[in-house]
């Protein structure tokens, strides 16, 4: 099985110090938890496929499907996934809708109609807009690519249930409105991605 290239999200004291001053409640959590090593995938195609696999399913299910894909399909490159059928991808445990989406994206890259590396030259919202034009890719999936492949510094996703749950736990809230979310998100800027990394951990505590 070909290993997937990964690394840790690049951040340090500058980001955590800023967040701790901007939001002392989050700062206390950062101090308590310490440095979090968040695994990211530098290859945008791999990261996008992983995000599509992860849509609306548990982390355990994602792990199982991801392993199945690597065992049954081999190296998860656009060339490889374009060369198999959507049925082949679906048999790894995905829905047919997700399998078709992944297959079509792989084909678009192979045919030169899509260049995920070029997208990294664009501002966040432009990347999101272009990715959402792809069938089966919504805003959450696009935001996960921005954080987990491009390592954009200021991504906090309203569409991520765990991030919202982390906010509610951190601030002792029984519910969370979009306006409240936006206020917190604005407070984390320009280092929202690091806040997200901590909120994910807090959500599962």
MODELLER restraints for C-alpha pairs under 7 A, 6 or more apart:
rsr = mdl.restraints
at = mdl.atoms
rsr.add(forms.Gaussian(group=physical.xy_distance, feature=features.Distance(at['CA:1:A'], at['CA:70:A']), mean=6.15, stdev=0.5))
rsr.add(forms.Gaussian(group=physical.xy_distance, feature=features.Distance(at['CA:1:A'], at['CA:71:A']), mean=5.87, stdev=0.5))
rsr.add(forms.Gaussian(group=physical.xy_distance, feature=features.Distance(at['CA:1:A'], at['CA:74:A']), mean=6.38, stdev=0.5))
rsr.add(forms.Gaussian(group=physical.xy_distance, feature=features.Distance(at['CA:2:A'], at['CA:74:A']), mean=6.63, stdev=0.5))
rsr.add(forms.Gaussian(group=physical.xy_distance, feature=features.Distance(at['CA:2:A'], at['CA:75:A']), mean=5.70, stdev=0.5))
rsr.add(forms.Gaussian(group=physical.xy_distance, feature=features.Distance(at['CA:5:A'], at['CA:41:A']), mean=6.26, stdev=0.5))
rsr.add(forms.Gaussian(group=physical.xy_distance, feature=features.Distance(at['CA:6:A'], at['CA:39:A']), mean=6.40, stdev=0.5))
rsr.add(forms.Gaussian(group=physical.xy_distance, feature=features.Distance(at['CA:6:A'], at['CA:40:A']), mean=5.59, stdev=0.5))
rsr.add(forms.Gaussian(group=physical.xy_distance, feature=features.Distance(at['CA:6:A'], at['CA:41:A']), mean=4.62, stdev=0.5))
rsr.add(forms.Gaussian(group=physical.xy_distance, feature=features.Distance(at['CA:6:A'], at['CA:42:A']), mean=6.44, stdev=0.5))
rsr.add(forms.Gaussian(group=physical.xy_distance, feature=features.Distance(at['CA:7:A'], at['CA:39:A']), mean=5.62, stdev=0.5))
rsr.add(forms.Gaussian(group=physical.xy_distance, feature=features.Distance(at['CA:7:A'], at['CA:40:A']), mean=5.50, stdev=0.5))
rsr.add(forms.Gaussian(group=physical.xy_distance, feature=features.Distance(at['CA:7:A'], at['CA:41:A']), mean=6.43, stdev=0.5))
rsr.add(forms.Gaussian(group=physical.xy_distance, feature=features.Distance(at['CA:8:A'], at['CA:37:A']), mean=5.67, stdev=0.5))
rsr.add(forms.Gaussian(group=physical.xy_distance, feature=features.Distance(at['CA:8:A'], at['CA:38:A']), mean=5.24, stdev=0.5))
rsr.add(forms.Gaussian(group=physical.xy_distance, feature=features.Distance(at['CA:8:A'], at['CA:39:A']), mean=4.60, stdev=0.5))
rsr.add(forms.Gaussian(group=physical.xy_distance, feature=features.Distance(at['CA:8:A'], at['CA:40:A']), mean=5.72, stdev=0.5))
rsr.add(forms.Gaussian(group=physical.xy_distance, feature=features.Distance(at['CA:9:A'], at['CA:37:A']), mean=6.91, stdev=0.5))
rsr.add(forms.Gaussian(group=physical.xy_distance, feature=features.Distance(at['CA:9:A'], at['CA:38:A']), mean=5.48, stdev=0.5))
rsr.add(forms.Gaussian(group=physical.xy_distance, feature=features.Distance(at['CA:9:A'], at['CA:39:A']), mean=6.26, stdev=0.5))
rsr.add(forms.Gaussian(group=physical.xy_distance, feature=features.Distance(at['CA:9:A'], at['CA:40:A']), mean=5.96, stdev=0.5))
rsr.add(forms.Gaussian(group=physical.xy_distance, feature=features.Distance(at['CA:9:A'], at['CA:151:A']), mean=6.63, stdev=0.5))
rsr.add(forms.Gaussian(group=physical.xy_distance, feature=features.Distance(at['CA:15:A'], at['CA:191:A']), mean=6.23, stdev=0.5))
rsr.add(forms.Gaussian(group=physical.xy_distance, feature=features.Distance(at['CA:19:A'], at['CA:27:A']), mean=6.27, stdev=0.5))
rsr.add(forms.Gaussian(group=physical.xy_distance, feature=features.Distance(at['CA:19:A'], at['CA:188:A']), mean=6.17, stdev=0.5))
rsr.add(forms.Gaussian(group=physical.xy_distance, feature=features.Distance(at['CA:20:A'], at['CA:26:A']), mean=6.24, stdev=0.5))
rsr.add(forms.Gaussian(group=physical.xy_distance, feature=features.Distance(at['CA:20:A'], at['CA:27:A']), mean=3.64, stdev=0.5))
rsr.add(forms.Gaussian(group=physical.xy_distance, feature=features.Distance(at['CA:21:A'], at['CA:27:A']), mean=6.98, stdev=0.5))
rsr.add(forms.Gaussian(group=physical.xy_distance, feature=features.Distance(at['CA:22:A'], at['CA:187:A']), mean=6.49, stdev=0.5))
rsr.add(forms.Gaussian(group=physical.xy_distance, feature=features.Distance(at['CA:38:A'], at['CA:197:A']), mean=6.83, stdev=0.5))
rsr.add(forms.Gaussian(group=physical.xy_distance, feature=features.Distance(at['CA:40:A'], at['CA:148:A']), mean=4.64, stdev=0.5))
rsr.add(forms.Gaussian(group=physical.xy_distance, feature=features.Distance(at['CA:40:A'], at['CA:149:A']), mean=6.13, stdev=0.5))
rsr.add(forms.Gaussian(group=physical.xy_distance, feature=features.Distance(at['CA:41:A'], at['CA:47:A']), mean=5.55, stdev=0.5))
rsr.add(forms.Gaussian(group=physical.xy_distance, feature=features.Distance(at['CA:41:A'], at['CA:148:A']), mean=5.90, stdev=0.5))
rsr.add(forms.Gaussian(group=physical.xy_distance, feature=features.Distance(at['CA:41:A'], at['CA:149:A']), mean=5.14, stdev=0.5))
rsr.add(forms.Gaussian(group=physical.xy_distance, feature=features.Distance(at['CA:42:A'], at['CA:149:A']), mean=4.64, stdev=0.5))
rsr.add(forms.Gaussian(group=physical.xy_distance, feature=features.Distance(at['CA:42:A'], at['CA:150:A']), mean=6.84, stdev=0.5))
rsr.add(forms.Gaussian(group=physical.xy_distance, feature=features.Distance(at['CA:43:A'], at['CA:149:A']), mean=6.14, stdev=0.5))
rsr.add(forms.Gaussian(group=physical.xy_distance, feature=features.Distance(at['CA:44:A'], at['CA:116:A']), mean=6.24, stdev=0.5))
rsr.add(forms.Gaussian(group=physical.xy_distance, feature=features.Distance(at['CA:44:A'], at['CA:145:A']), mean=6.85, stdev=0.5))
rsr.add(forms.Gaussian(group=physical.xy_distance, feature=features.Distance(at['CA:44:A'], at['CA:149:A']), mean=5.21, stdev=0.5))
rsr.add(forms.Gaussian(group=physical.xy_distance, feature=features.Distance(at['CA:45:A'], at['CA:116:A']), mean=6.91, stdev=0.5))
rsr.add(forms.Gaussian(group=physical.xy_distance, feature=features.Distance(at['CA:46:A'], at['CA:76:A']), mean=6.67, stdev=0.5))
rsr.add(forms.Gaussian(group=physical.xy_distance, feature=features.Distance(at['CA:47:A'], at['CA:145:A']), mean=6.03, stdev=0.5))
rsr.add(forms.Gaussian(group=physical.xy_distance, feature=features.Distance(at['CA:47:A'], at['CA:148:A']), mean=6.59, stdev=0.5))
rsr.add(forms.Gaussian(group=physical.xy_distance, feature=features.Distance(at['CA:47:A'], at['CA:149:A']), mean=5.88, stdev=0.5))
rsr.add(forms.Gaussian(group=physical.xy_distance, feature=features.Distance(at['CA:48:A'], at['CA:145:A']), mean=5.74, stdev=0.5))
rsr.add(forms.Gaussian(group=physical.xy_distance, feature=features.Distance(at['CA:49:A'], at['CA:102:A']), mean=6.39, stdev=0.5))
rsr.add(forms.Gaussian(group=physical.xy_distance, feature=features.Distance(at['CA:51:A'], at['CA:141:A']), mean=5.57, stdev=0.5))
rsr.add(forms.Gaussian(group=physical.xy_distance, feature=features.Distance(at['CA:51:A'], at['CA:144:A']), mean=6.45, stdev=0.5))
rsr.add(forms.Gaussian(group=physical.xy_distance, feature=features.Distance(at['CA:52:A'], at['CA:98:A']), mean=6.77, stdev=0.5))
rsr.add(forms.Gaussian(group=physical.xy_distance, feature=features.Distance(at['CA:52:A'], at['CA:141:A']), mean=6.41, stdev=0.5))
rsr.add(forms.Gaussian(group=physical.xy_distance, feature=features.Distance(at['CA:53:A'], at['CA:62:A']), mean=6.38, stdev=0.5))
rsr.add(forms.Gaussian(group=physical.xy_distance, feature=features.Distance(at['CA:54:A'], at['CA:62:A']), mean=5.60, stdev=0.5))
rsr.add(forms.Gaussian(group=physical.xy_distance, feature=features.Distance(at['CA:65:A'], at['CA:92:A']), mean=5.90, stdev=0.5))
rsr.add(forms.Gaussian(group=physical.xy_distance, feature=features.Distance(at['CA:65:A'], at['CA:93:A']), mean=5.61, stdev=0.5))
rsr.add(forms.Gaussian(group=physical.xy_distance, feature=features.Distance(at['CA:68:A'], at['CA:92:A']), mean=5.34, stdev=0.5))
rsr.add(forms.Gaussian(group=physical.xy_distance, feature=features.Distance(at['CA:69:A'], at['CA:92:A']), mean=5.53, stdev=0.5))
rsr.add(forms.Gaussian(group=physical.xy_distance, feature=features.Distance(at['CA:70:A'], at['CA:76:A']), mean=6.79, stdev=0.5))
rsr.add(forms.Gaussian(group=physical.xy_distance, feature=features.Distance(at['CA:78:A'], at['CA:106:A']), mean=4.35, stdev=0.5))
rsr.add(forms.Gaussian(group=physical.xy_distance, feature=features.Distance(at['CA:78:A'], at['CA:107:A']), mean=6.95, stdev=0.5))
rsr.add(forms.Gaussian(group=physical.xy_distance, feature=features.Distance(at['CA:78:A'], at['CA:109:A']), mean=6.48, stdev=0.5))
rsr.add(forms.Gaussian(group=physical.xy_distance, feature=features.Distance(at['CA:78:A'], at['CA:110:A']), mean=6.34, stdev=0.5))
rsr.add(forms.Gaussian(group=physical.xy_distance, feature=features.Distance(at['CA:79:A'], at['CA:106:A']), mean=6.83, stdev=0.5))
rsr.add(forms.Gaussian(group=physical.xy_distance, feature=features.Distance(at['CA:79:A'], at['CA:110:A']), mean=6.17, stdev=0.5))
rsr.add(forms.Gaussian(group=physical.xy_distance, feature=features.Distance(at['CA:81:A'], at['CA:103:A']), mean=6.10, stdev=0.5))
rsr.add(forms.Gaussian(group=physical.xy_distance, feature=features.Distance(at['CA:81:A'], at['CA:106:A']), mean=5.98, stdev=0.5))
rsr.add(forms.Gaussian(group=physical.xy_distance, feature=features.Distance(at['CA:82:A'], at['CA:103:A']), mean=5.73, stdev=0.5))
rsr.add(forms.Gaussian(group=physical.xy_distance, feature=features.Distance(at['CA:82:A'], at['CA:106:A']), mean=5.10, stdev=0.5))
rsr.add(forms.Gaussian(group=physical.xy_distance, feature=features.Distance(at['CA:82:A'], at['CA:107:A']), mean=5.00, stdev=0.5))
rsr.add(forms.Gaussian(group=physical.xy_distance, feature=features.Distance(at['CA:86:A'], at['CA:99:A']), mean=5.20, stdev=0.5))
rsr.add(forms.Gaussian(group=physical.xy_distance, feature=features.Distance(at['CA:86:A'], at['CA:100:A']), mean=5.18, stdev=0.5))
rsr.add(forms.Gaussian(group=physical.xy_distance, feature=features.Distance(at['CA:86:A'], at['CA:103:A']), mean=5.82, stdev=0.5))
rsr.add(forms.Gaussian(group=physical.xy_distance, feature=features.Distance(at['CA:89:A'], at['CA:99:A']), mean=5.40, stdev=0.5))
rsr.add(forms.Gaussian(group=physical.xy_distance, feature=features.Distance(at['CA:90:A'], at['CA:96:A']), mean=5.45, stdev=0.5))
rsr.add(forms.Gaussian(group=physical.xy_distance, feature=features.Distance(at['CA:90:A'], at['CA:99:A']), mean=5.09, stdev=0.5))
rsr.add(forms.Gaussian(group=physical.xy_distance, feature=features.Distance(at['CA:98:A'], at['CA:136:A']), mean=6.84, stdev=0.5))
rsr.add(forms.Gaussian(group=physical.xy_distance, feature=features.Distance(at['CA:101:A'], at['CA:135:A']), mean=6.04, stdev=0.5))
rsr.add(forms.Gaussian(group=physical.xy_distance, feature=features.Distance(at['CA:101:A'], at['CA:136:A']), mean=5.61, stdev=0.5))
rsr.add(forms.Gaussian(group=physical.xy_distance, feature=features.Distance(at['CA:108:A'], at['CA:114:A']), mean=5.48, stdev=0.5))
rsr.add(forms.Gaussian(group=physical.xy_distance, feature=features.Distance(at['CA:109:A'], at['CA:115:A']), mean=6.09, stdev=0.5))
rsr.add(forms.Gaussian(group=physical.xy_distance, feature=features.Distance(at['CA:119:A'], at['CA:127:A']), mean=5.90, stdev=0.5))
rsr.add(forms.Gaussian(group=physical.xy_distance, feature=features.Distance(at['CA:120:A'], at['CA:150:A']), mean=6.55, stdev=0.5))
rsr.add(forms.Gaussian(group=physical.xy_distance, feature=features.Distance(at['CA:128:A'], at['CA:139:A']), mean=6.42, stdev=0.5))
rsr.add(forms.Gaussian(group=physical.xy_distance, feature=features.Distance(at['CA:128:A'], at['CA:142:A']), mean=5.30, stdev=0.5))
rsr.add(forms.Gaussian(group=physical.xy_distance, feature=features.Distance(at['CA:128:A'], at['CA:143:A']), mean=6.80, stdev=0.5))
rsr.add(forms.Gaussian(group=physical.xy_distance, feature=features.Distance(at['CA:131:A'], at['CA:137:A']), mean=6.42, stdev=0.5))
rsr.add(forms.Gaussian(group=physical.xy_distance, feature=features.Distance(at['CA:131:A'], at['CA:142:A']), mean=6.02, stdev=0.5))
rsr.add(forms.Gaussian(group=physical.xy_distance, feature=features.Distance(at['CA:132:A'], at['CA:138:A']), mean=5.22, stdev=0.5))
rsr.add(forms.Gaussian(group=physical.xy_distance, feature=features.Distance(at['CA:132:A'], at['CA:139:A']), mean=6.37, stdev=0.5))
rsr.add(forms.Gaussian(group=physical.xy_distance, feature=features.Distance(at['CA:132:A'], at['CA:142:A']), mean=6.94, stdev=0.5))
rsr.add(forms.Gaussian(group=physical.xy_distance, feature=features.Distance(at['CA:140:A'], at['CA:157:A']), mean=6.51, stdev=0.5))
rsr.add(forms.Gaussian(group=physical.xy_distance, feature=features.Distance(at['CA:140:A'], at['CA:159:A']), mean=5.41, stdev=0.5))
rsr.add(forms.Gaussian(group=physical.xy_distance, feature=features.Distance(at['CA:140:A'], at['CA:160:A']), mean=6.71, stdev=0.5))
rsr.add(forms.Gaussian(group=physical.xy_distance, feature=features.Distance(at['CA:143:A'], at['CA:155:A']), mean=6.75, stdev=0.5))
rsr.add(forms.Gaussian(group=physical.xy_distance, feature=features.Distance(at['CA:143:A'], at['CA:157:A']), mean=6.69, stdev=0.5))
rsr.add(forms.Gaussian(group=physical.xy_distance, feature=features.Distance(at['CA:146:A'], at['CA:152:A']), mean=5.56, stdev=0.5))
rsr.add(forms.Gaussian(group=physical.xy_distance, feature=features.Distance(at['CA:147:A'], at['CA:155:A']), mean=6.34, stdev=0.5))
rsr.add(forms.Gaussian(group=physical.xy_distance, feature=features.Distance(at['CA:147:A'], at['CA:193:A']), mean=6.71, stdev=0.5))
rsr.add(forms.Gaussian(group=physical.xy_distance, feature=features.Distance(at['CA:153:A'], at['CA:190:A']), mean=6.69, stdev=0.5))
rsr.add(forms.Gaussian(group=physical.xy_distance, feature=features.Distance(at['CA:153:A'], at['CA:191:A']), mean=5.34, stdev=0.5))
rsr.add(forms.Gaussian(group=physical.xy_distance, feature=features.Distance(at['CA:153:A'], at['CA:192:A']), mean=6.35, stdev=0.5))
rsr.add(forms.Gaussian(group=physical.xy_distance, feature=features.Distance(at['CA:153:A'], at['CA:193:A']), mean=5.15, stdev=0.5))
rsr.add(forms.Gaussian(group=physical.xy_distance, feature=features.Distance(at['CA:154:A'], at['CA:189:A']), mean=6.07, stdev=0.5))
rsr.add(forms.Gaussian(group=physical.xy_distance, feature=features.Distance(at['CA:154:A'], at['CA:190:A']), mean=5.32, stdev=0.5))
rsr.add(forms.Gaussian(group=physical.xy_distance, feature=features.Distance(at['CA:154:A'], at['CA:191:A']), mean=4.92, stdev=0.5))
rsr.add(forms.Gaussian(group=physical.xy_distance, feature=features.Distance(at['CA:154:A'], at['CA:192:A']), mean=4.08, stdev=0.5))
rsr.add(forms.Gaussian(group=physical.xy_distance, feature=features.Distance(at['CA:154:A'], at['CA:193:A']), mean=4.78, stdev=0.5))
rsr.add(forms.Gaussian(group=physical.xy_distance, feature=features.Distance(at['CA:155:A'], at['CA:192:A']), mean=5.24, stdev=0.5))
rsr.add(forms.Gaussian(group=physical.xy_distance, feature=features.Distance(at['CA:155:A'], at['CA:193:A']), mean=4.65, stdev=0.5))
rsr.add(forms.Gaussian(group=physical.xy_distance, feature=features.Distance(at['CA:156:A'], at['CA:185:A']), mean=6.45, stdev=0.5))
rsr.add(forms.Gaussian(group=physical.xy_distance, feature=features.Distance(at['CA:156:A'], at['CA:192:A']), mean=5.59, stdev=0.5))
rsr.add(forms.Gaussian(group=physical.xy_distance, feature=features.Distance(at['CA:156:A'], at['CA:193:A']), mean=6.04, stdev=0.5))
rsr.add(forms.Gaussian(group=physical.xy_distance, feature=features.Distance(at['CA:156:A'], at['CA:196:A']), mean=5.73, stdev=0.5))
rsr.add(forms.Gaussian(group=physical.xy_distance, feature=features.Distance(at['CA:158:A'], at['CA:164:A']), mean=6.78, stdev=0.5))
rsr.add(forms.Gaussian(group=physical.xy_distance, feature=features.Distance(at['CA:162:A'], at['CA:200:A']), mean=5.79, stdev=0.5))
rsr.add(forms.Gaussian(group=physical.xy_distance, feature=features.Distance(at['CA:162:A'], at['CA:203:A']), mean=5.69, stdev=0.5))
rsr.add(forms.Gaussian(group=physical.xy_distance, feature=features.Distance(at['CA:163:A'], at['CA:196:A']), mean=6.46, stdev=0.5))
rsr.add(forms.Gaussian(group=physical.xy_distance, feature=features.Distance(at['CA:163:A'], at['CA:199:A']), mean=5.43, stdev=0.5))
rsr.add(forms.Gaussian(group=physical.xy_distance, feature=features.Distance(at['CA:163:A'], at['CA:200:A']), mean=5.52, stdev=0.5))
rsr.add(forms.Gaussian(group=physical.xy_distance, feature=features.Distance(at['CA:163:A'], at['CA:203:A']), mean=6.81, stdev=0.5))
rsr.add(forms.Gaussian(group=physical.xy_distance, feature=features.Distance(at['CA:165:A'], at['CA:203:A']), mean=5.40, stdev=0.5))
rsr.add(forms.Gaussian(group=physical.xy_distance, feature=features.Distance(at['CA:166:A'], at['CA:199:A']), mean=4.65, stdev=0.5))
rsr.add(forms.Gaussian(group=physical.xy_distance, feature=features.Distance(at['CA:166:A'], at['CA:200:A']), mean=6.11, stdev=0.5))
rsr.add(forms.Gaussian(group=physical.xy_distance, feature=features.Distance(at['CA:166:A'], at['CA:202:A']), mean=5.19, stdev=0.5))
rsr.add(forms.Gaussian(group=physical.xy_distance, feature=features.Distance(at['CA:166:A'], at['CA:203:A']), mean=3.86, stdev=0.5))
rsr.add(forms.Gaussian(group=physical.xy_distance, feature=features.Distance(at['CA:167:A'], at['CA:199:A']), mean=6.40, stdev=0.5))
rsr.add(forms.Gaussian(group=physical.xy_distance, feature=features.Distance(at['CA:168:A'], at['CA:174:A']), mean=6.50, stdev=0.5))
rsr.add(forms.Gaussian(group=physical.xy_distance, feature=features.Distance(at['CA:168:A'], at['CA:175:A']), mean=6.63, stdev=0.5))
rsr.add(forms.Gaussian(group=physical.xy_distance, feature=features.Distance(at['CA:168:A'], at['CA:176:A']), mean=6.64, stdev=0.5))
rsr.add(forms.Gaussian(group=physical.xy_distance, feature=features.Distance(at['CA:169:A'], at['CA:203:A']), mean=6.72, stdev=0.5))
rsr.add(forms.Gaussian(group=physical.xy_distance, feature=features.Distance(at['CA:185:A'], at['CA:192:A']), mean=6.62, stdev=0.5))
rsr.add(forms.Gaussian(group=physical.xy_distance, feature=features.Distance(at['CA:188:A'], at['CA:195:A']), mean=6.59, stdev=0.5))
